[in-house]
C-alpha cells in the first residue's frame, strides 16, 4: 500500500496466527524530541494487523479498523522496529488481535489491542 511504502513498512515474516512487519526509525519519522513518533508506531501496528487479516482471508474480504488501544512503553531513537500481530479471535464480522512492537535489541516499546471489522 502506498501509505505503508511512504513510512518504509515491509512484511518481515508471516505466521499462521499473524505476521511481523518492520520499519526503520529514521529521522523523518521522529518527533521534536528525536524519538520515533507515536503516530508512526501506531501506523505500524495498524498496518501489521490489517495486512495479517487481509492475508488470512486471501485478500477476499475488505476490512476496517474499529478500535485500537496502544500503550507506549519505551522511546526509540534509531534502528528497526518490528510489530508482531497475533490473532486473538477471528470472528465472522470482528477480528481481535494483539500486537507487540520491539526495537532492534528486542526491547518491548509498545503493546496494543486492535479490533478490525470484516466488511
N, C-alpha and C positions, 0 to 999 in steps of 0.2 A: 504494500500500500504506500502511496506517496508520502503520507504523514510519517509512517514508520521509517521510510527511507530518509526523510528530512532529518530525523533525530539519530540516524545511524543504527537503527534496531535491526537485528537479524536473529533468526531461529538458530540456536546452538545445538539443541538436542530434542528429540521427540520421544515421549514415553507413552505407554498405554493409558496412563492416568493424567496426561497433560503434556507440558513441554517446558523448555527453558529458552528464554530469549535474552539477548545481551546487547549492550551498547557501551560505547566509551564515554566516560565522564570528561568530555572535552571542555575547554574554556568557554565555548559557545553555549554550553548547557549549564553554566554556573550562575549562581546568584551574585549579588553585590558583595557577599562575604567570601566568595571564592570557593563555595561548595556546590555540589550538584543541586540544582533547583528541585524543589519538591514536586513541581508540576512535571518535570521530566521523569522523575521516579514514578509518579502516578501514571503517566502515559505509558511507561514501560510495563507496569503492572497490567493496565487495561489492555494493552496490545497482546501481552503474553496470554492472558485469559481468552481474549477474543479469537486469536489465531488458534489456540488449542481447541476451542469449541468448533470453529469452522472446520478444522482438520478432522475432528472426531466425526462430524456429520458429512464429511466428504465434500464440503462446500455447497451442499444442497439446502441448507437452512440459513435464512437470514437471522441475524441476532442484533441485540442492542443491550447496552449496559443499563441495568436497573438501579443498582446501588453499589457503592464502593467505599469501604472504610479502611483507611491506611493509618498505621502507626509508624512514625519515623523514629528510628532508634539511634542512628549514628550518622554523622556527616561523612561525605566522601569528597575528596579533592581531586582525585585523578584515578586512572586505571579503568578496568572494565567493571560494569555492574551487571549482575545476572538475576533475572526474575524466574523463579521456578513455580509455575502454576500447576496446581493439582485439583482434580475434580473431587468435590466432597459429595455432591448429589447431582446426578444427571436425570432431571425430570422431563415430563412431556412438554412443559412450557417454560420452566425455570431451571437454570443451572447455577449451582452454588459452588464456588471454588475458594481455595486458599492460595496465597502466593507469598513466598519469601524472597526478598531481594538481598543479595550478598555482594560484597565488594571483592576485589581481586584476591584478598587474603582470606576469604571465606567468612568474614565478619558479617553478621546479620545487620543490615542497615534499615530495613523496613519489613513490615509484615502487613498483609491485607486480607480481607474477606470481601469477595466480589460476587455479585449476583447478576446474571445475564438472563434475558428473556429470549426464547426462541420464537420467531415471528412466523 
